[in-house]
């Protein structure tokens, strides 16, 4: 099943709605995936069941839709362990390229914004308590059992 063949005909806005990235970003990711695949399989290995386009599309689906690997595997005709391996491989290829990596934890934890005011919602919400016949539920004593 070639899902990429179906979505490559979509308009730019629909393509971005389905994949989560623009067509230009998808194509640049795809170039990295093709190069990494050629490097990995230059002298050996059985070709994968999925095309590189569908491998990337599967990874984007996993991150955008939060579907389980079992469900994604069912729609692509793969076992969930193979789906996990493909996603991990695509992740590593994109990170290794350096074009699609996020800044590190230290960079993200540095305060870049200064807040002038903090607004806290302190609205009281009533708690449902028994109004009538409260005696049935509460004796008034605290029982300290040893």
Helices and strands as residue ranges (DSSP letters): H 3-7, H 12-19, H 23-40, H 52-65, H 69-76, H 80-97, H 105-109, G 134-136
